[in-house]
Amino acid sequence: MKEEIKAYNSVLDLIGNTPLIKLNKVSVDLTGNFYAKVEAFNPGHSTKDRIALYIIEEAEKRGILKPGDTIIETTSGNTGFSLAMVSIIKGYDCILAVSSKSSRDKIDMLRSMGAKVYVCPAHVSADDERSYYNVAKRLHEETKGSVYINQYFNELNVDAHYKSTGPEIWEQTGGQITHLVACSGTGGTISGTARFLKEKNPNIKILGVDAFGSVLKKYHETKEFDNAEIYPYRIEGLGKNLIPTATDFDIIDKFIKVSDEESAHTTRELAKKEGLFVGYTSGAAFQAVKQYAEEGEFDANSNVVIIFPDHGSRYMSKVFSDDWMNEQGFFDSVNQEEALKIEIIK
């Protein structure tokens, strides 16, 4: 009798069940136990695979998506890649409105996955007709048989993580998690994961990560939108210049802001000390852990899970490029030794 061929039906079967990896060297000076939920192990190399598959399949169940339809979305890159990947398998066209802040690597990847890409200026207000929010809405109105995913205001974004990321972390930690640290952009990841974990143990602290130049931290603290908080910053997929309804601010205990420069160096530190080649937002998440630790947030019994959203390959022209780091002024007399040393043999 022949043995059964052990193969997955498609890449979609590989979404979720990403590993939890203990952080050892980067946390040596911190009090507590630190674990990374490494979402780069998804087939699309980011946590956005979860919402792309979940939202599309829910739309199919509800009869909103039909064969031959077009999926349209606003994205900083990762959601777009995941939607393009799912669209390929399921037979949909994919159109994406992308922020010009997204790395060239991400934009090239989207095009490589068959998506039609519109690159929109990053540093315009959310209500500007050129913003990637409004460009996506216009494309949806102009494209017959299209579905606008609208992740910033789609409760299914939250549900996807409530039903997958949260349960996985609870099971992987044996219910011993004491803190969740996660970046907030659309807010779906932190909100859905936190909602599940808080239901299991309301004492688990949910620690958000925001960027300087974003409005989320102040809104969380005051419930006021402060336009004066908004200015250009470099980290992708973190922070916002609007308030996404996909963010459950009430379930988040605290926010801290991280800088572009420190997050960039921490991203490179994760690669060099832990062998974790993860993205800019992952560096931002662990930079936040360092800052929370300085504030005395953790003790020896803390079991801290940090969500690392995506893979470092999407930032080769940014944080992993010495030229880009130099151009941003991120290499100074203290950090210059971080530059990769290359010898060319002639």
C-alpha positions in Angstrom: 0.0 0.0 0.0 1.4 3.4 -1.0 2.0 6.0 1.7 -0.1 9.1 1.6 1.6 12.1 0.2 1.9 14.7 3.0 1.3 18.0 1.2 -0.7 21.1 1.9 -3.4 22.0 -0.6 -2.1 25.6 -1.0 -0.2 28.2 0.8 -3.4 29.3 2.6 -3.2 26.1 4.7 0.0 27.5 6.3 -1.6 30.7 7.7 -1.5 30.9 11.5 0.1 28.7 14.2 3.2 30.8 14.1 5.9 30.0 16.7 6.6 31.6 20.0 10.4 32.2 20.4 12.2 33.1 23.6 14.4 36.2 23.4 17.6 35.6 25.2 20.5 38.0 24.3 18.5 41.2 23.6 16.7 40.9 26.9 19.7 40.0 29.1 19.6 43.4 30.9 15.8 43.3 31.4 13.8 41.8 34.3 11.3 39.2 33.2 10.8 36.6 30.5 10.3 37.7 26.9 8.9 35.8 24.0 8.4 36.8 20.4 5.3 35.8 18.4 7.0 35.7 15.1 4.4 36.3 12.4 7.0 36.2 9.6 6.5 32.4 9.7 3.1 32.9 7.9 3.4 32.1 4.1 3.0 35.8 3.2 5.6 36.7 5.9 3.3 38.8 8.0 0.5 38.8 10.5 -1.8 40.3 7.8 -2.2 36.9 6.2 -4.6 36.2 9.0 -7.0 39.0 8.3 -6.7 38.7 4.5 -7.9 35.1 4.5 -10.5 35.6 7.3 -12.1 38.7 5.7 -12.2 37.3 2.2 -13.7 34.0 3.4 -16.3 35.8 5.5 -17.2 37.9 2.4 -17.6 34.7 0.4 -19.8 33.2 3.0 -22.0 36.3 3.0 -22.3 36.4 -0.8 -20.4 39.7 -1.0 -17.6 38.3 -3.0 -18.3 36.4 -6.2 -16.1 34.7 -8.8 -14.3 37.3 -11.0 -14.7 40.1 -8.5 -12.0 42.6 -7.6 -10.6 43.1 -4.1 -9.5 46.7 -3.3 -7.6 47.9 -0.3 -5.6 50.6 1.4 -2.3 49.3 2.7 1.2 50.1 3.9 2.3 46.9 2.1 1.7 43.8 4.3 -2.1 43.6 4.0 -1.8 44.2 0.3 0.7 41.3 -0.1 -1.5 39.0 1.9 -4.6 40.0 -0.1 -2.8 39.6 -3.4 -1.6 36.1 -2.3 -5.1 35.0 -1.2 -6.6 36.5 -4.4 -4.2 34.4 -6.6 -5.4 31.2 -5.0 -9.1 32.1 -5.0 -9.2 33.7 -8.4 -9.8 37.4 -7.7 -8.2 40.5 -9.2 -6.5 42.8 -6.7 -6.0 46.6 -6.7 -4.1 48.3 -3.9 -3.6 51.9 -2.9 -0.2 52.1 -1.2 1.4 54.8 0.9 4.6 56.3 -0.7 6.2 55.7 2.7 6.1 52.0 2.0 9.5 50.5 1.1 10.4 50.0 -2.6 10.8 46.3 -1.6 7.1 46.1 -0.5 5.8 47.8 -3.6 7.8 45.6 -5.9 6.5 42.5 -4.0 2.9 43.6 -4.5 3.5 44.0 -8.3 5.2 40.6 -8.4 2.1 39.1 -6.8 -0.1 40.4 -9.7 -1.7 43.3 -7.9 -2.3 46.6 -9.6 -0.6 49.2 -7.4 -1.4 52.9 -6.9 1.3 54.7 -4.9 -0.2 57.7 -3.0 1.6 60.5 -1.2 2.1 59.6 2.5 2.3 63.1 4.1 -1.2 64.4 3.2 -4.2 64.5 5.5 -6.5 61.5 5.6 -9.3 63.5 3.9 -7.1 64.7 1.0 -8.3 63.2 -2.3 -4.8 61.9 -2.9 -4.6 60.0 0.4 -4.5 56.2 0.0 -7.7 56.0 2.0 -9.6 58.2 -0.6 -7.9 56.7 -3.6 -9.0 53.2 -2.5 -12.6 54.5 -2.0 -12.6 56.1 -5.5 -11.2 53.0 -7.1 -14.0 50.9 -5.4 -16.7 53.3 -6.7 -15.2 53.2 -10.3 -14.6 49.4 -10.4 -17.7 47.2 -11.1 -17.9 44.1 -9.0 -15.3 45.3 -6.5 -15.1 44.8 -2.7 -13.3 47.3 -0.5 -11.7 45.5 2.5 -11.4 48.7 4.5 -9.2 47.2 7.3 -9.1 50.3 9.4 -12.9 50.3 9.9 -13.7 46.6 9.5 -14.6 44.7 12.7 -13.6 41.4 10.9 -10.0 42.7 11.2 -10.4 42.3 15.0 -12.3 39.0 14.8 -9.5 37.4 12.8 -7.1 37.9 15.7 -9.7 37.1 18.4 -10.1 33.7 16.7 -6.5 32.9 15.9 -3.7 35.0 17.4 -5.2 35.2 20.9 -6.0 31.5 21.3 -2.5 30.6 19.9 -0.7 32.8 22.5 -2.8 31.5 25.3 -2.1 27.9 24.4 1.6 28.5 23.7 2.1 30.1 27.1 0.0 27.6 29.0 -2.1 30.6 30.1 1.0 32.1 31.9 1.2 35.3 29.8 1.2 38.4 32.0 1.8 41.1 29.4 1.1 41.5 25.7 3.1 44.1 23.8 1.9 44.9 20.3 2.1 47.8 17.8 -1.1 49.6 16.8 -1.8 50.7 13.3 -5.3 49.6 12.2 -5.5 48.2 15.7 -6.9 44.8 14.6 -4.0 42.8 15.9 -3.7 44.3 19.3 -7.5 44.6 19.8 -8.5 41.1 18.7 -5.6 39.4 20.5 -6.2 41.4 23.7 -10.0 40.7 23.7 -9.4 37.0 23.8 -6.6 37.1 26.4 -8.5 39.5 28.7 -11.5 37.1 28.6 -9.2 34.3 29.8 -7.5 36.5 32.4 -8.5 40.1 32.9 -5.2 40.8 34.8 -3.1 40.5 31.6 -1.8 43.9 30.8 -2.1 45.1 27.2 0.7 47.4 26.3 0.4 49.3 23.0 3.2 50.8 20.8 2.7 54.1 18.9 5.0 56.2 16.9 6.1 59.9 17.3 4.0 61.7 14.7 0.9 59.6 15.3 -2.3 60.5 17.2 -3.1 57.1 18.9 -1.4 57.5 22.3 -2.9 60.9 23.1 -6.3 59.8 21.8 -6.1 56.7 24.1 -5.4 59.0 27.1 -7.7 61.9 26.4 -10.3 60.6 23.8 -9.4 63.8 21.9 -8.0 63.8 18.3 -5.1 66.2 18.2 -4.1 67.2 14.7 -1.0 68.9 16.1 0.4 65.5 17.0 0.7 64.6 13.3 4.0 64.9 11.5 6.0 62.7 9.1 7.8 59.6 10.5 9.5 56.6 8.9 8.2 53.5 10.6 5.7 51.7 8.4 2.5 50.0 9.6 2.6 51.7 13.0 0.6 54.6 14.3 -2.0 56.6 12.4 -3.2 60.1 11.4 -6.8 59.1 12.0 -8.7 57.0 14.5 -9.5 53.5 13.2 -12.7 52.0 14.5 -10.9 48.7 14.4 -8.9 49.8 17.5 -10.6 48.9 20.8 -8.9 51.6 22.9 -10.7 50.5 26.1 -9.0 47.1 26.1 -5.5 48.6 25.8 -4.0 49.5 29.2 -1.3 51.8 28.1 0.6 53.2 25.1 4.2 54.2 24.7 5.8 56.0 21.7 9.0 54.9 20.0 11.3 56.9 17.7 12.3 56.0 14.1 16.0 55.9 15.0 15.9 53.7 18.1 13.4 51.4 16.4 15.7 51.0 13.4 18.7 50.1 15.6 16.7 47.7 17.6 15.5 46.0 14.4 19.1 45.4 13.4 20.0 44.3 17.0 17.3 41.5 16.8 19.0 40.2 13.7 22.5 40.3 15.1 21.8 39.0 18.6 18.8 36.7 18.1 19.1 35.6 14.5 15.6 37.0 14.0 15.5 38.8 10.6 12.3 40.7 11.2 10.8 44.0 10.1 11.0 47.6 11.2 7.8 47.4 13.2 9.2 44.4 15.1 12.1 46.5 16.1 9.7 49.2 17.2 7.8 46.6 19.3 11.0 45.5 21.1 12.2 49.1 21.5 8.9 49.7 23.3 9.6 46.7 25.6 12.9 48.3 26.6 11.1 51.6 27.4 8.4 49.8 29.3 11.1 48.0 31.3 12.7 51.3 32.2 9.4 52.4 33.6 9.3 49.3 35.8 6.5 47.6 34.0 7.9 44.1 34.4 9.2 42.0 37.3 10.9 38.6 37.6 7.6 36.8 37.2 6.5 38.6 34.1 5.9 36.5 31.0 5.9 39.1 28.2 4.7 38.2 24.6 5.7 40.6 21.9 4.1 40.4 18.5 6.7 40.7 15.7 4.5 41.6 12.7 6.6 40.8 9.6 9.9 39.8 7.9 13.1 41.8 7.4 13.2 41.1 3.6 10.7 43.9 3.2 13.1 46.5 4.5 16.3 45.8 2.6 16.2 49.3 1.1 15.5 50.8 4.5 16.7 49.7 8.0 18.9 47.0 6.6 20.5 49.4 4.1 23.6 51.2 5.5 23.1 53.9 2.9 19.5 54.5 4.0 20.5 54.5 7.7 23.2 57.1 6.9 20.8 59.3 4.8 18.4 59.4 7.8 21.3 60.4 10.1 20.9 57.2 12.1 24.6 56.4 12.2 26.5 58.7 14.6 29.7 58.3 16.5 28.0 55.8 18.9 26.2 53.7 16.3 28.6 53.8 13.4 30.0 50.4 14.3 26.6 48.9 13.5 27.2 49.4 9.8 27.8 46.2 7.9 31.5 45.7 7.0 32.0 44.5 3.5 35.3 43.7 1.9 35.5 43.4 -1.9 38.2 41.0 -3.1 39.5 42.0 -6.5 
